[in-house]
Amino acid sequence: MYFEPVGGLCYLSGQNAMPAPSPYHGRVSRTYVSSDFVMWSPSSAISHVRPQQYKLLGPGRSREGEQDHEGISVWNRGNVLLGVSGRWHGAKKWDGVTVDLGFVLSNDGIRFRPPAHEWTFLNRGKDGAWNPRAWQKSPPRGGVDIATLPRDRFADFRVDESTKSEGNYQMLAPVSEFLTTSFSTATNNAHRFHVNAHGLGPASALKFELLNHVLTPVKGYAAVVRKNDFQTPIVWPPGDRVKTLPQRFRLRVTFLGTKKTDIRFHAVYVGGLPKNTFK
């Protein structure tokens, strides 16, 4: 379970079987909400269900099948919540049950989604880390592992050339750009933009274009970044600060160069620079 304040409310995540008009097999992620951290809603929302759980295996088989396990542990990143949860691989007996870690995202603290279908974020350790066999006469519990990741590099955007063909026919041309969702700002302060990426260099670069909500380019705001770092400033022709942003705006990001497939785009940061966040 975890507690996470989102939009003035607190959310409690856990897992259990879920009696519902359309029930699911086994454990699913459930979320309760509170405004004061004391009184909690008696009803819960279903936060995440794996696709295999839509098929009921029947009474007495609650240990079997693919399931969600434990609640979703969340890191609040402002406009997105990054979550980790257990991917339960069931069996008839406890000594056959294993659990890996999955990765999910949310924008409201209630509904979570994986970045890719049935994606395993972290495989269990060879010694049986996070082994759920700890009571009665079950086999001994496994070990506890620690994993470290580069800062804000949970995942990345990259050029997908899986449809590239040697012949004249291609199912779909490789995509070398993407659009962000609309950002909004309620302040008139000058804003700076930073990018977290690697794989950049003389033959690989990222081009950033500032657009309004309806995709019209903001004149003078296009820039190219070639430096690898966790927080490289985007320097626009007028400077590294945007003094007047549209009320709602987007970024178009394009992968450039003969080695653009080497680029790994992880994050872009928009806004002022909080103390102790960026150098």
C-alpha positions as CSV (number, residue, x, y, z in Angstrom):
1,M,0.0,0.0,0.0
2,Y,1.1,3.6,-0.4
3,F,-0.2,7.1,0.2
4,E,0.1,9.7,-2.5
5,P,-1.3,13.3,-2.5
6,V,-2.7,14.2,-5.9
7,G,-4.7,17.4,-6.5
8,G,-5.4,17.9,-2.8
9,L,-6.6,14.3,-2.2
10,C,-4.8,11.3,-0.8
11,Y,-4.9,8.0,-2.6
12,L,-4.4,4.6,-1.0
13,S,-3.4,1.7,-3.3
14,G,-3.6,-2.0,-2.5
15,Q,-4.7,-5.3,-4.1
16,N,-7.3,-7.9,-3.5
17,A,-9.9,-9.9,-5.3
18,M,-12.7,-7.5,-6.5
19,P,-16.4,-8.5,-6.3
20,A,-18.0,-6.6,-9.2
21,P,-20.7,-6.9,-11.8
22,S,-17.9,-8.0,-14.2
23,P,-15.4,-9.8,-11.8
24,Y,-11.8,-10.4,-12.6
25,H,-9.7,-13.4,-11.8
26,G,-7.4,-13.1,-8.7
27,R,-5.8,-9.9,-7.4
28,V,-6.3,-6.5,-9.1
29,S,-4.9,-3.1,-8.1
30,R,-7.5,-1.0,-6.2
31,T,-7.5,2.6,-5.0
32,Y,-9.3,4.4,-2.2
33,V,-9.5,8.1,-1.8
34,S,-9.5,10.5,1.2
35,S,-9.6,14.3,1.7
36,D,-8.1,14.3,5.2
37,F,-6.1,11.1,5.5
38,V,-8.4,9.9,8.2
39,M,-11.8,9.1,6.6
40,W,-11.5,7.0,3.4
41,S,-14.1,6.2,0.8
42,P,-15.8,2.9,1.4
43,S,-15.8,2.2,-2.3
44,S,-12.7,1.6,-4.4
45,A,-11.7,2.2,-8.0
46,I,-10.1,-0.5,-10.1
47,S,-6.7,0.9,-11.1
48,H,-5.1,-1.7,-13.2
49,V,-6.1,-5.2,-14.5
50,R,-3.9,-7.4,-16.6
51,P,-5.5,-8.8,-19.8
52,Q,-5.4,-12.4,-18.6
53,Q,-7.6,-11.6,-15.6
54,Y,-10.7,-11.1,-17.7
55,K,-10.9,-14.9,-17.9
56,L,-12.1,-16.5,-14.7
57,L,-10.3,-19.7,-13.7
58,G,-13.0,-20.7,-11.2
59,P,-13.3,-21.4,-7.4
60,G,-10.2,-22.7,-5.6
61,R,-7.8,-21.4,-8.2
62,S,-7.1,-17.9,-6.8
63,R,-3.3,-18.6,-6.6
64,E,-3.1,-19.5,-10.3
65,G,-2.8,-17.4,-13.4
66,E,-1.4,-14.0,-14.2
67,Q,-2.4,-11.3,-11.7
68,D,-1.5,-7.9,-10.2
69,H,0.2,-8.2,-6.8
70,E,0.4,-5.6,-4.0
71,G,-0.5,-2.0,-4.5
72,I,1.1,0.4,-6.9
73,S,4.1,2.3,-5.5
74,V,4.1,5.8,-7.0
75,W,6.5,8.6,-7.7
76,N,4.7,11.8,-8.3
77,R,6.4,13.7,-11.1
78,G,3.9,16.5,-11.4
79,N,2.0,15.9,-14.6
80,V,2.5,12.2,-14.5
81,L,2.7,9.5,-11.9
82,L,5.3,6.7,-12.3
83,G,4.2,3.5,-10.7
84,V,5.7,0.0,-9.9
85,S,3.6,-3.0,-9.1
86,G,4.0,-6.8,-8.9
87,R,3.5,-9.1,-11.9
88,W,2.2,-12.3,-10.2
89,H,2.9,-15.5,-12.2
90,G,0.7,-18.0,-10.5
91,A,0.8,-21.8,-9.9
92,K,-1.2,-24.5,-8.2
93,K,1.4,-24.6,-5.3
94,W,3.3,-21.8,-3.6
95,D,6.7,-23.1,-4.6
96,G,5.7,-22.4,-8.2
97,V,4.6,-18.8,-7.7
98,T,7.0,-16.0,-8.8
99,V,6.7,-12.2,-9.0
100,D,8.4,-9.7,-11.3
101,L,8.0,-5.9,-11.2
102,G,5.9,-4.1,-13.8
103,F,5.8,-0.4,-14.6
104,V,2.6,1.7,-15.0
105,L,1.7,5.4,-15.6
106,S,-1.2,7.6,-14.5
107,N,-2.3,11.2,-14.9
108,D,-5.0,11.1,-12.2
109,G,-3.8,8.8,-9.5
110,I,-6.6,6.3,-10.1
111,R,-6.4,4.8,-13.6
112,F,-3.0,3.3,-14.4
113,R,-1.7,1.9,-17.7
114,P,1.5,0.1,-18.8
115,P,3.8,1.8,-21.4
116,A,3.8,-1.5,-23.4
117,H,1.7,-4.6,-23.5
118,E,2.5,-6.9,-20.5
119,W,5.9,-5.2,-20.1
120,T,8.2,-6.4,-17.3
121,F,10.1,-3.5,-15.8
122,L,12.4,-5.5,-13.6
123,N,12.8,-9.3,-13.6
124,R,13.1,-11.1,-10.3
125,G,16.6,-12.0,-9.1
126,K,18.1,-15.4,-9.8
127,D,18.1,-16.1,-6.0
128,G,14.3,-15.7,-5.9
129,A,14.0,-12.1,-4.8
130,W,10.6,-11.0,-3.7
131,N,9.5,-14.6,-3.1
132,P,5.9,-14.7,-1.7
133,R,6.4,-18.1,0.0
134,A,6.8,-17.1,3.7
135,W,4.3,-18.8,5.9
136,Q,3.2,-22.2,7.1
137,K,5.4,-25.0,5.6
138,S,6.3,-23.1,2.4
139,P,9.8,-23.0,1.1
140,P,12.0,-20.2,2.7
141,R,11.6,-16.6,1.6
142,G,13.9,-15.3,-1.2
143,G,16.3,-12.4,-0.9
144,V,15.8,-8.6,-1.2
145,D,17.4,-7.0,-4.2
146,I,18.2,-3.3,-5.0
147,A,18.1,-1.8,-8.4
148,T,19.6,1.5,-9.4
149,L,18.6,3.6,-12.5
150,P,20.1,6.8,-14.1
151,R,18.0,9.8,-13.0
152,D,14.6,10.0,-14.8
153,R,15.6,7.3,-17.3
154,F,12.9,4.7,-16.6
155,A,12.2,4.5,-20.3
156,D,12.9,6.3,-23.6
157,F,11.7,7.4,-27.0
158,R,13.7,6.1,-30.0
159,V,13.4,5.8,-33.7
160,D,11.6,2.6,-34.6
161,E,12.9,1.0,-37.8
162,S,11.3,-2.4,-37.3
163,T,9.2,-1.9,-40.5
164,K,12.1,-0.9,-42.6
165,S,12.5,-3.1,-45.7
166,E,15.4,-3.7,-48.1
167,G,12.9,-3.8,-51.0
168,N,10.6,-1.3,-52.5
169,Y,7.7,-2.1,-50.2
170,Q,7.4,-0.9,-46.6
171,M,4.4,-1.4,-44.4
172,L,5.1,1.9,-42.6
173,A,7.9,4.4,-42.9
174,P,10.0,4.7,-39.7
175,V,8.7,7.6,-37.6
176,S,11.4,10.1,-36.6
177,E,9.3,12.6,-34.6
178,F,6.7,12.9,-31.9
179,L,4.3,15.6,-30.5
180,T,3.9,16.1,-26.8
181,T,0.5,16.6,-25.2
182,S,-0.6,20.2,-24.5
183,F,1.1,21.9,-21.6
184,S,-0.5,24.8,-19.8
185,T,1.0,27.6,-17.7
186,A,-0.8,29.9,-15.3
187,T,2.1,32.2,-14.7
188,N,3.7,35.0,-16.8
189,N,7.2,34.1,-15.6
190,A,9.9,33.3,-18.1
191,H,10.2,29.6,-18.7
192,R,13.2,27.4,-19.4
193,F,13.2,24.0,-21.1
194,H,15.7,21.2,-20.4
195,V,16.1,17.8,-22.0
196,N,17.2,14.5,-20.6
197,A,18.7,12.4,-23.4
198,H,21.8,10.5,-24.6
199,G,23.1,9.1,-27.9
200,L,23.5,12.6,-29.2
201,G,26.6,13.8,-31.2
202,P,27.8,15.2,-34.5
203,A,25.7,12.7,-36.5
204,S,22.7,12.6,-34.2
205,A,20.6,15.5,-32.8
206,L,17.2,16.4,-31.4
207,K,15.2,19.3,-32.9
208,F,12.7,21.1,-30.7
209,E,9.9,23.3,-32.1
210,L,7.5,25.2,-29.9
211,L,3.9,25.0,-31.1
212,N,0.6,26.3,-29.8
213,H,-2.3,24.0,-28.9
214,V,-3.5,23.7,-32.6
215,L,0.0,22.9,-33.9
216,T,0.9,26.3,-35.3
217,P,4.6,27.0,-34.8
218,V,5.6,29.8,-32.5
219,K,7.8,32.0,-34.6
220,G,11.5,32.0,-33.7
221,Y,11.3,29.0,-31.4
222,A,13.1,26.1,-33.0
223,A,16.3,24.7,-31.6
224,V,18.7,21.8,-32.0
225,V,20.4,19.9,-29.1
226,R,23.5,17.7,-29.5
227,K,24.7,17.4,-25.9
228,N,24.2,14.3,-23.8
229,D,23.1,15.2,-20.2
230,F,20.4,14.7,-17.7
231,Q,19.3,18.4,-18.0
232,T,20.7,20.0,-21.1
233,P,19.2,23.5,-21.6
234,I,17.3,24.1,-24.9
235,V,18.6,27.4,-26.2
236,W,16.2,29.1,-28.6
237,P,17.3,31.8,-31.0
238,P,15.9,34.5,-28.7
239,G,17.7,32.9,-25.7
240,D,17.3,30.1,-23.2
241,R,14.1,31.6,-21.6
242,V,10.6,31.9,-23.2
243,K,9.1,35.1,-21.8
244,T,5.6,34.7,-23.4
245,L,4.2,31.3,-23.8
246,P,0.9,30.5,-25.4
247,Q,-1.7,29.6,-22.7
248,R,-1.6,26.0,-24.1
249,F,1.4,24.8,-26.0
250,R,3.2,21.7,-27.3
251,L,6.6,20.6,-28.4
252,R,7.4,18.8,-31.6
253,V,10.6,16.7,-31.2
254,T,12.4,15.4,-34.3
255,F,15.3,12.9,-34.4
256,L,18.0,14.0,-36.9
257,G,21.2,12.7,-38.4
258,T,22.6,9.5,-39.9
259,K,22.9,8.0,-36.4
260,K,19.5,9.1,-35.1
261,T,18.7,5.5,-34.1
262,D,21.3,5.9,-31.4
263,I,19.3,8.6,-29.7
264,R,17.5,7.9,-26.4
265,F,15.1,10.6,-25.4
266,H,14.0,10.3,-21.8
267,A,12.3,13.5,-20.6
268,V,11.8,17.2,-21.2
269,Y,11.3,19.6,-18.2
270,V,9.3,22.8,-18.6
271,G,9.0,25.7,-16.3
272,G,11.1,27.8,-13.9
273,L,14.0,26.2,-12.2
274,P,13.2,25.2,-8.6
275,K,16.1,25.5,-6.1
276,N,18.3,22.4,-5.8
277,T,16.7,20.9,-8.9
278,F,18.9,22.0,-11.8
279,K,22.4,23.5,-11.8
